[in-house]
Amino acid sequence: MKVTLNGSCLCGEVCYAVTGEPQRFYHCHCTRCRKSSGAGHASNLIITGAQLIFSRGESLLKRYKVVKAKRFARQFCNNCGAAVARFVPELDAVVVPAGSLDCEAPTKPQARIFWDSRAEWSCDGDKLPRYAEYPSIAQDPGR
């Protein structure tokens, strides 16, 4: 199911549209996602077969890639610091921070990943499947 999702940063200077097929929607509790989001987890959609277009503010984009990380990076507005969608070549997909969407997500969260890395105070009140790291293909609720 191909969808188009629109999003923007906190100050509204960066606006994007991503078109593709939503594959996964995870709450990630890894240390990097916690530090990047400033919360107990990051909520991200993974869109495959995707086209990402910035209609405004592309010159304001900054990207931070953790040197030791295989694929972890963060793309954000240089004005307000808010995360926005980014293309991840290693996945051949676009990762969309769910909080940056200006529309409803086309799916509900499917799982909590890197659960064993979570902060003790992190949210724990739902029935989503929990995985110590990435789920295997057989376990993946997005498949």
TAGIDA-V648845 format. One line per field, one symbol per residue. burial: + if it has 16 or more other ideal C-beta (glycine too) atoms within 10 Angstrom, else -. A space follows every 10 residues. Layout:
burial=???
This chain:
burial=--+-+-++++ --++++-+-+ -+++++++++ -+++-++-++ +++++++--+ -+-+--+--+ +--------- -++++++--- -++++++--- --++++++-+ +---+---++ +++++-++-- -------+-+ +---+----+ ---
